[in-house]
Amino acid sequence: MKTYGQYCPIARASELLGERWSTIILRNILVGCQTFNEIAEGAPGLSRGLLSKRLRNLGVVLWVWANFFLDRDRLPRRRVLVRFEYPTLPQSARRSWLLIEHGDAEYCLRYPGGEEELIVVVHDPLVFARWHMGLVEWTDALRSGAIEVQGALALARALPTWNRHGWAADDPRSRFEPAPGGHAAAEA
C-alpha cells in the first residue's frame, strides 16, 4: 500500500483506515462488538486471517483516535514523557510516546528525548480503545492483564483521569448504544 511517508498521526490513520475492511472493523468495535467472533460476524466476507491482520494494524489507529479523548485540563503542567508499548503490533508500530508539556500533549512515533516516567504496555489494543470510550473500567483492564503500567506511582494513578471517556451526553454520537449480541441500535 502506498503511504504518505509522514509521521503525522492523521496521515498514519488515513493510511491504515484506507485499507479495505478497516473502516468496517472499526465501526463494529465502536458499535459494541467485543470479541473477535462478533467483529467477524459484523463483516461477512472478511477472512479471519485478514481480520487478524487489520486488528493488529488498527492498534495504531485506535491510539490516534483515542488521543481525541485526552482531557487536557487534567494533564500535568510539567514535562512528562509516557512510553506506550504494543507488543502485539508489527515491529514498526510497537512503540510510541505521549509527550506532555504545559498541560498539552503530543503523540510521537519517534523518541522525543528525556526521561520516560511511565511505561504503559498495551497487550490488547481493543481493550485500550474500549477503555477510552468508557466501556471498560481502568482497574478491570489492569486486572485482566490487557494493560500494565510501570513507573512513577503518582503518575500511574493519575493516568486514567486524563481520559474524557467518550462524547458528551448532548452529542448525537453518544445516542448509539450496543444492543445485545453486539449489533448497534440507535435510541429513538
C-alpha atoms as one frame of an Amber mdcrd trajectory, in Angstrom:
protein
   0.000   0.000   0.000   1.267   3.474  -0.860   1.894   5.676   2.184   2.148
   9.416   2.728   5.627   8.951   4.208   4.770  11.209   7.142   4.825  10.635
  10.885   1.751  12.783  11.394  -0.914  10.813  13.314  -3.617  11.939  10.871
  -1.582  10.727   7.889  -0.868   7.389   9.607  -4.554   6.953  10.483  -5.550
   7.743   6.895  -3.107   5.153   5.576  -4.444   2.448   7.869  -8.135   3.303
   7.613  -7.869   3.451   3.822  -7.168  -0.279   3.698 -10.074  -2.462   2.689
 -12.263  -3.592   5.632 -10.555  -1.343   8.221 -13.438   1.126   8.468 -15.977
  -1.715   8.760 -13.914  -3.318  11.535 -13.622  -0.006  13.379 -17.383   0.529
  13.022 -18.058  -2.893  14.536 -15.820  -2.095  17.503 -17.470   1.287  18.044
 -20.985  -0.164  17.993 -20.139  -2.666  20.695 -18.574  -5.796  19.216 -16.285
  -7.068  21.960 -14.846 -10.312  20.647 -13.056 -11.454  17.533 -16.107 -13.519
  16.531 -18.526 -10.604  16.996 -16.333  -8.384  14.804 -16.126 -11.141  12.171
 -19.909 -11.674  12.219 -20.404  -7.966  11.506 -18.199  -8.174   8.409 -19.477
 -11.012   6.207 -16.960 -11.932   3.541 -13.914 -10.870   5.586 -11.486 -13.746
   6.137 -10.324 -14.435   9.671  -6.687 -14.077   8.613  -7.278 -10.628   7.146
  -9.333  -9.650  10.211  -6.385 -10.582  12.452  -4.009  -8.519  10.324  -6.326
  -5.484  10.271  -6.841  -5.649  14.052  -3.072  -5.582  14.595  -2.766  -2.567
  12.290  -5.743  -0.809  13.863  -3.890  -0.623  17.176  -2.091   2.473  15.893
  -5.303   3.973  14.537  -7.100   3.321  17.792  -4.437   5.195  19.718  -4.573
   8.144  17.303  -8.352   8.146  17.582  -8.201   7.752  21.359  -5.863  10.741
  21.626  -9.019  12.781  20.946 -10.218  11.724  24.380  -7.368  13.327  26.368
  -8.721  15.780  28.930  -6.097  18.471  28.624  -7.389  20.216  31.757  -6.255
  17.196  33.807  -2.822  16.764  32.231   0.257  17.629  34.289   1.617  21.142
  33.739   5.223  19.954  33.878   7.005  17.908  31.205   6.078  14.227  31.391
   7.037  11.529  28.921   4.922   8.363  28.742   6.042   5.443  26.582   3.395
   3.150  25.118   4.333  -0.339  24.030   2.114  -2.562  21.892   3.772  -5.993
  21.854   1.052  -7.492  19.631   1.602  -4.989  16.803   4.138  -5.151  13.974
   7.668  -4.023  14.913   7.283  -0.581  13.288   4.192   0.208  15.399   5.219
  -1.316  18.725   6.405   1.839  20.478   5.142   5.409  20.727   5.287   8.253
  23.219   2.938  10.780  24.720   4.842  13.978  25.460   3.063  16.291  27.876
   4.267  19.855  28.350   2.466  22.830  29.872  -0.833  20.926  30.013  -0.799
  19.983  26.325   0.095  16.669  24.718   1.767  15.470  21.567   1.771  11.925
  20.216   5.232  10.891  18.958   6.280   7.921  16.836   9.950   8.753  17.445
  11.584   9.035  20.848  11.413  12.763  21.716  14.182  12.587  24.321  14.046
  12.828  28.071  13.223  10.533  30.951  10.312   8.146  30.495   8.356   8.457
  33.727   5.660   5.940  32.801   5.619   2.896  30.573   2.202   1.641  29.512
   2.237  -1.816  27.955  -0.916  -2.412  25.907  -1.255  -6.149  25.424  -4.773
  -5.766  23.992  -5.308  -2.593  21.876  -9.052  -3.269  21.665  -9.427  -3.170
  25.441  -7.380   0.035  25.476  -9.697   1.621  22.898 -12.766   0.426  24.771
 -11.392   1.989  27.968 -11.002   5.292  26.110 -14.660   5.088  25.148 -15.682
   4.434  28.739 -16.794   0.855  28.021 -14.150  -0.801  30.201 -13.008   0.260
  33.671  -9.298   1.023  34.039  -8.978  -1.330  37.020 -10.579  -4.150  35.013
  -8.153  -3.567  32.110  -5.219  -3.724  34.532  -6.566  -6.745  36.430  -7.147
  -8.682  33.193  -3.588  -8.076  32.028  -4.738  -6.219  28.891  -2.784  -3.178
  30.094   0.082  -2.828  32.538   1.668   0.354  33.861   5.210   0.737  35.167
   6.841   3.812  36.642   6.061   6.704  38.955   3.161   5.707  41.215   1.569
   9.184  41.328   1.543   9.404  37.517   0.300   5.824  37.182  -2.646   6.718
  39.421  -3.304   9.965  37.515  -3.099   8.433  34.023  -6.699   7.124  33.857
  -8.036  10.546  34.914  -6.610  12.095  31.736  -9.307  10.367  29.696 -12.621
  12.051  28.800 -14.414   8.689  28.291 -16.397   9.299  25.159 -18.644  12.025
  23.927 -20.683  14.489  25.945 -24.250  13.424  26.700 -25.672  16.070  24.348
 -23.508  14.936  21.411 -25.603  12.927  18.879 -22.838  10.301  18.656 -23.481
   9.387  22.295 -27.000   8.191  21.445 -25.801   4.949  19.872 -25.764   2.023
  22.256 -24.707  -1.561  21.578 -27.651  -3.926  21.607 -27.441  -7.484  22.926
 -25.428  -9.596  20.527 -23.016  -6.809  19.592 -25.178  -5.067  16.978 -25.851
  -1.333  17.031 -29.196   0.119  17.915 -29.948   3.827  17.928 -32.041   5.483
  20.571 -35.316   6.837  19.324
